[in-house]
């Protein structure tokens, strides 16, 4: 503070007190798998900003495409702009000390993780565990390319199985005997995982041959669709009813009757429609159908809100824990949530219907303050997707007007 000792005009710069909360990114993906060149940057996380950069880093002349290369190509083709890639040896293990998913865990920027083509319970479990532990990302899981009976996809995996990489990755082992094929992943009670069925068919990204289309796991293309939807509509928009770029067909056609079985258990179907082509036709997580986290856009919206608030309120640490601080916290978080409401991310006709922020003497009694804590209670009403659109149509007599409440 300046000392005023003589008459005159003094100009001071003061802090307005407002500290805007900036929304964190939600579209950066992390992929684990075997690259066409399996010996480059093994178990190292490499930032990739376009397909050409992936080609220069992971592909040599004469290399064949892998599930990883097709997934990364599909990511950029469908709207993705930045991802991290971890090249692993083709032994089926995607987690472990200093490798695979562990290499991605330290990168806070990542909001989506996937292991393209890995359909075994061990890999699914590792992806879900990584997402649930960090709570700032969601895992995209690939279901099997095809199943004889969709009913098997309604049964959760019974614990981890020996690791197995799918056919198509160089050097991948065959599926161990006794492993049950086609089971759905275990529930992710908080909705940190989403699973897609079936696989896509299209041209190989490394060696495109129109006469020999390949089977492509959908996780990379779906990560790109997440990014595209986030950019065009916002993270609150469900990444569904969207055309999948680069998909020429499907490994297995899914009917409405099939989806009637799969949708309630959280298996998102990819469907072919005669007019619209290949489209994503599901936006659920692996949370139980009665859970508040059953919709993917709700889970991802909360991930974004939680991380944005956590990062942008670090200035609060070690501030005097009293009324002025509590009001500042309420103001900043309230302004952030009001902006989200105006963007259509929150339900309600008015901001007070969409959220509340409470930080006062009630949430911070003396014993809480004495413990060095400041407690903020936040309630949010997210928008839910119009998953079931119902038109009730009937016949009326001529000139009859039907009034609805």
C-alpha positions in Angstrom: 0.0 0.0 0.0 1.3 3.5 -0.9 2.0 6.1 1.8 0.3 9.4 1.3 2.5 12.0 2.8 2.1 15.1 0.6 -1.0 16.6 -1.2 -1.6 15.4 -4.7 -3.4 12.9 -7.0 -2.5 9.2 -6.6 -3.5 6.5 -9.1 -3.6 2.9 -8.0 -4.3 -0.3 -9.9 -6.6 -2.6 -8.0 -7.7 -6.2 -8.6 -11.3 -6.2 -9.8 -11.7 -9.5 -8.0 -13.3 -11.4 -10.9 -11.4 -14.5 -11.9 -13.2 -16.1 -14.9 -13.3 -19.9 -15.0 -12.2 -21.2 -18.4 -13.6 -24.5 -19.6 -10.9 -27.1 -20.2 -10.6 -29.0 -23.4 -12.6 -32.2 -23.9 -11.5 -33.5 -27.3 -7.8 -34.7 -26.9 -7.6 -38.5 -27.2 -5.0 -41.0 -26.0 -4.5 -44.2 -28.0 -2.6 -47.4 -27.0 -1.7 -50.0 -29.5 0.8 -51.5 -31.9 2.0 -49.1 -34.6 2.9 -50.3 -38.2 6.5 -49.9 -37.1 6.4 -51.7 -33.7 9.9 -50.7 -32.7 9.6 -46.9 -32.6 9.0 -44.9 -29.4 7.9 -48.0 -27.5 5.8 -47.2 -24.4 6.3 -43.5 -24.9 3.5 -41.0 -25.2 3.8 -39.0 -28.4 1.7 -36.0 -29.2 0.2 -36.2 -32.8 -1.6 -33.3 -34.4 -2.4 -34.7 -37.8 -2.3 -37.9 -39.8 0.8 -36.8 -41.7 2.7 -36.5 -38.4 1.6 -40.1 -37.5 2.8 -41.3 -40.9 6.2 -39.7 -40.5 6.7 -41.1 -36.9 5.2 -44.6 -37.0 5.1 -45.8 -40.6 8.0 -47.0 -42.8 7.8 -47.9 -46.5 6.3 -51.4 -46.8 4.6 -51.4 -43.4 1.1 -52.8 -43.1 -1.7 -51.1 -41.3 -2.7 -52.0 -37.8 -5.8 -51.3 -35.7 -3.9 -48.4 -34.1 -3.1 -46.7 -37.4 -6.6 -47.1 -38.7 -8.0 -45.7 -35.4 -5.8 -42.6 -35.5 -6.7 -42.0 -39.2 -10.3 -42.3 -38.3 -9.9 -39.9 -35.4 -8.6 -37.1 -37.6 -11.0 -38.0 -40.4 -14.0 -37.6 -38.1 -13.0 -34.2 -36.6 -10.2 -34.9 -34.1 -7.4 -32.4 -33.9 -4.9 -33.7 -31.3 -4.1 -37.0 -29.7 -1.4 -38.9 -27.9 -0.2 -42.3 -29.1 1.6 -45.0 -27.1 3.2 -47.7 -29.2 3.2 -51.0 -27.4 4.6 -54.4 -28.2 2.0 -56.7 -29.7 1.6 -58.8 -26.5 -1.8 -57.7 -25.5 -0.8 -55.8 -22.4 -1.9 -52.2 -22.4 -1.1 -51.3 -18.8 1.8 -51.9 -16.4 4.5 -49.9 -14.8 5.8 -47.3 -17.1 3.9 -48.5 -20.2 0.7 -48.3 -22.1 -2.1 -46.5 -20.2 0.4 -45.5 -17.5 2.2 -43.4 -20.0 -1.0 -41.5 -20.7 -2.0 -41.1 -17.1 0.4 -38.2 -16.5 -1.0 -36.2 -19.4 -3.8 -34.0 -17.9 -4.8 -32.8 -21.4 -6.3 -36.2 -22.4 -10.1 -36.5 -22.0 -10.6 -39.7 -24.1 -8.7 -43.0 -24.0 -8.9 -46.1 -26.1 -7.0 -49.3 -27.1 -8.2 -49.8 -30.6 -9.1 -53.4 -31.4 -8.6 -54.8 -27.9 -11.8 -56.6 -27.0 -10.6 -58.9 -24.2 -11.8 -58.4 -20.6 -8.3 -57.6 -19.3 -7.9 -54.7 -21.7 -11.5 -53.4 -21.1 -10.9 -53.6 -17.4 -7.6 -51.7 -17.6 -9.2 -48.9 -19.7 -12.1 -48.6 -17.2 -9.8 -48.6 -14.2 -7.6 -45.9 -15.7 -10.6 -43.6 -16.4 -12.3 -44.2 -13.1 -9.0 -43.6 -11.2 -8.3 -40.3 -12.8 -11.9 -39.1 -13.2 -11.0 -36.6 -15.9 -11.5 -38.9 -19.0 -13.7 -41.5 -20.5 -12.8 -44.8 -22.0 -14.1 -45.9 -25.4 -14.2 -49.7 -25.7 -14.5 -51.9 -28.8 -16.9 -54.8 -28.6 -16.1 -57.8 -30.8 -16.3 -57.3 -34.5 -19.2 -59.8 -34.7 -21.1 -62.2 -32.5 -23.4 -65.1 -33.4 -26.0 -64.0 -30.9 -26.2 -60.5 -29.5 -27.5 -61.9 -26.2 -23.9 -62.7 -25.3 -23.1 -58.9 -25.2 -25.6 -58.5 -22.4 -23.6 -60.6 -20.0 -20.8 -58.8 -18.2 -17.3 -60.2 -18.2 -16.6 -62.4 -15.2 -13.3 -60.9 -14.1 -10.0 -60.4 -16.1 -8.9 -63.0 -18.6 -5.4 -63.7 -20.0 -4.4 -60.8 -22.2 -5.1 -61.2 -25.9 -4.7 -58.8 -28.8 -7.1 -59.1 -31.7 -6.1 -60.4 -35.1 -4.7 -57.7 -37.3 -2.0 -56.4 -35.0 1.4 -57.7 -36.1 2.6 -60.4 -33.8 -0.6 -60.6 -31.8 -1.2 -63.9 -30.0 -4.3 -65.9 -30.6 -7.1 -65.8 -28.0 -6.4 -68.1 -25.1 -8.5 -71.2 -24.9 -11.3 -71.0 -22.5 -11.8 -67.2 -22.8 -15.4 -66.3 -23.3 -15.9 -64.3 -26.5 -18.3 -61.4 -26.8 -19.2 -60.6 -23.2 -19.9 -56.9 -22.5 -17.5 -55.1 -20.2 -18.3 -54.8 -16.5 -20.5 -52.0 -15.3 -18.8 -48.6 -14.8 -21.1 -47.3 -12.1 -20.0 -43.7 -12.6 -20.3 -43.9 -16.3 -16.6 -43.5 -17.2 -16.8 -46.1 -20.1 -18.7 -46.4 -23.4 -18.8 -49.5 -25.6 -19.6 -49.7 -29.4 -20.7 -52.6 -31.6 -20.0 -53.7 -34.3 -16.8 -52.8 -36.2 -16.6 -50.8 -39.3 -15.3 -51.8 -42.8 -13.3 -49.5 -45.0 -10.0 -48.9 -46.6 -6.8 -49.5 -44.7 -5.2 -46.1 -43.8 -1.6 -47.3 -44.6 -2.2 -49.4 -47.7 -5.7 -48.5 -49.1 -6.9 -51.1 -51.6 -10.5 -50.7 -52.8 -10.6 -54.5 -53.6 -9.6 -55.5 -50.1 -11.5 -53.5 -47.4 -10.4 -54.2 -43.8 -12.2 -54.5 -40.5 -11.7 -51.3 -38.4 -12.5 -51.0 -34.7 -14.8 -48.1 -34.1 -13.0 -46.5 -31.1 -10.8 -44.2 -33.1 -13.6 -42.9 -35.3 -15.8 -42.4 -32.2 -13.2 -40.4 -30.5 -13.1 -38.2 -33.6 -16.9 -37.8 -33.5 -16.7 -36.8 -29.8 -14.2 -34.1 -30.8 -16.4 -33.0 -33.7 -19.5 -32.8 -31.7 -17.7 -30.9 -28.9 -16.5 -28.3 -31.4 -19.8 -27.9 -33.3 -22.4 -28.2 -30.6 -20.6 -28.5 -27.2 -19.7 -31.4 -24.8 -23.3 -31.4 -23.6 -24.5 -32.7 -27.0 -24.7 -36.5 -27.2 -22.2 -37.8 -29.8 -24.8 -39.8 -31.7 -27.0 -39.7 -34.8 -23.8 -38.7 -36.6 -22.4 -40.1 -39.9 -19.2 -41.9 -39.5 -16.7 -40.7 -42.0 -14.6 -43.3 -43.7 -17.0 -46.2 -42.9 -18.0 -48.1 -46.0 -20.0 -50.7 -44.1 -20.2 -52.8 -41.0 -18.9 -56.2 -40.0 -22.4 -57.1 -38.8 -25.8 -55.6 -39.5 -27.7 -54.6 -36.4 -31.5 -54.5 -36.4 -33.9 -52.6 -34.2 -34.7 -55.9 -32.4 -31.0 -56.4 -31.7 -30.7 -52.9 -30.4 -33.7 -53.4 -28.2 -31.5 -56.0 -26.4 -28.2 -54.1 -26.4 -29.2 -50.5 -25.6 -30.5 -51.1 -22.1 -27.2 -52.7 -21.1 -25.1 -49.8 -22.4 -23.9 -51.3 -25.7 -24.0 -48.4 -28.2 -24.9 -49.7 -31.7 -23.6 -48.5 -35.0 -26.4 -48.9 -37.6 -26.7 -48.7 -41.3 -29.7 -46.8 -42.7 -30.5 -46.9 -46.4 -30.8 -43.1 -46.6 -28.4 -41.8 -44.0 -25.7 -44.5 -44.3 -23.6 -45.7 -41.3 -24.5 -43.8 -38.2 -23.8 -43.9 -34.4 -27.1 -44.9 -32.9 -26.4 -44.9 -29.2 -25.0 -42.5 -26.5 -25.0 -44.5 -23.3 -22.3 -45.4 -20.8 -21.8 -48.7 -19.1 -23.5 -47.4 -16.0 -26.7 -49.3 -15.0 -29.8 -48.0 -16.8 -31.2 -46.6 -13.6 -28.0 -44.6 -12.9 -27.8 -40.8 -13.3 -24.6 -41.5 -15.3 -26.2 -43.6 -18.0 -25.8 -40.9 -20.7 -22.4 -40.2 -22.2 -22.8 -36.5 -22.6 -23.8 -36.1 -19.0 -20.7 -37.9 -17.8 -18.4 -35.9 -20.1 -20.1 -32.6 -19.2 -19.5 -33.2 -15.5 -15.9 -34.2 -16.2 -15.4 -30.8 -17.9 -17.1 -28.8 -15.2 -15.3 -30.5 -12.4 -11.8 -30.2 -13.9 -12.5 -26.6 -15.0 -13.5 -25.5 -11.5 -10.6 -27.4 -9.9 -8.0 -25.8 -12.2 -9.4 -22.3 -12.2 -9.9 -22.0 -8.4 -6.3 -22.8 -7.3 -6.0 -19.2 -6.3 -8.2 -20.0 -3.4 -5.6 -22.1 -1.7 -4.1 -20.3 1.4 -6.5 -17.4 1.1 -8.2 -16.2 4.3 -11.0 -18.6 4.9 -13.9 -16.2 5.7 -17.0 -14.5 4.2 -15.2 -12.5 1.5 -13.6 -15.6 0.1 -16.8 -17.5 0.2 -18.6 -14.8 -1.8 -15.8 -14.7 -4.4 -16.0 -18.4 -4.9 -19.8 -18.3 -5.3 -19.5 -15.4 -7.8 -16.8 -17.1 -10.0 -18.5 -20.5 -10.1 -21.9 -19.0 -10.6 -20.7 -16.9 -13.6 -19.1 -20.0 -15.1 -22.3 -22.1 -14.8 -24.4 -19.2 -16.0 -22.4 -19.2 -19.2 -22.9 -22.9 -19.6 -26.6 -22.5 -19.1 -26.7 -19.8 -21.8 -24.9 -22.2 -24.2 -27.6 -24.8 -23.6 -25.6 -27.2 -21.5 -27.9 -27.0 -18.4 -31.6 -27.5 -18.1 -34.0 -24.9 -16.8 -35.8 -21.7 -17.9 -33.6 -19.6 -15.5 -30.1 -19.9 -14.2 -31.5 -20.5 -10.7 -33.4 -23.5 -12.1 -30.3 -24.9 -13.7 -27.8 -24.8 -10.8 -27.0 -23.6 -7.3 -23.7 -22.7 -5.6 -23.6 -22.6 -1.8 -20.5 -21.5 0.1 -21.3 -19.7 3.4 -21.2 -20.1 7.1 -23.6 -23.1 6.8 -21.3 -25.1 4.6 -18.2 -23.8 6.5 -18.9 -24.0 10.3 -16.0 -23.2 12.7 -14.9 -26.8 12.9 -14.5 -27.0 9.1 -12.6 -23.7 9.0 -10.4 -24.8 11.8 -9.5 -27.9 9.8 -8.3 -25.7 7.0 -11.1 -26.6 4.6 -13.5 -24.5 2.6 -16.5 -26.4 1.4 -18.6 -25.5 -1.7 -21.8 -27.3 -2.5 -22.8 -27.2 -6.2 -26.0 -28.6 -7.8 -26.3 -28.9 -11.5 -29.2 -29.9 -13.8 -27.7 -31.2 -17.0 -29.6 -31.6 -20.2 -30.5 -35.1 -21.2 -30.6 -36.4 -24.8 -33.9 -37.0 -26.5 -33.2 -40.8 -26.8 -36.8 -41.9 -27.4 -38.9 -39.7 -29.7 -42.6 -40.6 -29.5 -45.3 -39.4 -31.8 -48.8 -40.3 -30.7 -51.0 -40.3 -33.8 -54.7 -41.2 -34.1 -57.7 -40.6 -36.2 -60.2 -37.8 -35.6 -63.5 -36.9 -37.1 -63.6 -34.1 -39.6 -63.6 -30.7 -37.9 -62.6 -32.1 -34.5 -60.0 -30.3 -32.5 -57.9 -32.3 -30.0 -56.6 -30.3 -27.1 -53.6 -31.5 -25.1 -52.6 -30.3 -21.7 
